Amino acid sequence: MATSTSKVLRITFENAGGSAVSITLPEPREDLVGSDIEAAMDLIIAKNIFTSAGGDLTAKRDIKIIDTTTNDLYDPPSA
């Protein structure tokens, strides 16, 4: 049994069809600030780096750092 933690950065855009499109990046730097991420998102939109089924990314919608703790409560016996 073990406990593990992980962090991801999830940036969410709006596409031309009005839907949300999320990009999740593992293990973000500890010193990230919102303005740095917003600048990167602006660049992604301006340079049209990604597209989606609903069209080009057109606007920033959300930025989150998600911290997850997993408690493994069962270890199967080894054979």
N, C-alpha and C positions, 0 to 999 in steps of 0.2 A: 504494500500500500504506500502511496506516495502523493505528495501535493506538488503541483506544478503551476507556474504562472506564465502568462504571456501577454504581450501588448501588441496592438495593431493600430495603425493610423488609417481611418476610413474617411476618404474625401468623397463627397457626393455632389454631382452636377445635375443640371437640368438639360435635357436634350431638346432638339427642335420640335419633337412631338409632345413636349410637356412632361415627359416621364423622368423619374429619378434614375441616375446611373452612378453606381458606387464603385470606387477603386479602393482596394484594401492592400496596405503595405505592411509587412511584418517588421517588428522590432524598430519602431521609430526612435530617433535620437532623443535623449533626455532634454536637450536644450532647445527643442523646437518651440517656436512661438507662432501664434495664429497669423501674424502678418507675413511671416516667411512662407507659410503654407498657402495663404491667399495669393501671394505673388506667384508661386508656382502654378496654382490653379488658373490664374489670369493668363499665364504663359501657355498653358495647355489649351485654353480656349482660343487665344489669339493665333497660335500656330496650327490650330486644328490637328493636334497630335493624335487624338483618339476620335473614333466615331462609334455609334451604337446602332442597334436595329431601328431606333426611333430617330436617327439622324445625328447631325453634329452636336457636340456639346456647346451649349449656348450661355449658361449661367452657373454661378456657384450656388449650391444649395445648403451644404452643411460640412462641418469638419469635426471629427471626433477622434480622441484617443481612447481605445477600449482596452481595459485591463481585466483579464480573465484569470480566475483561480480555479483549478480543477483538483478535486479531491478524489483520488482513486480509492474506492472503498473495498475492492475485492481483487485479490491476486489468485488466479486459478492455480491449482496444484500442478507442479511439474511432473511429467511422466517419467 
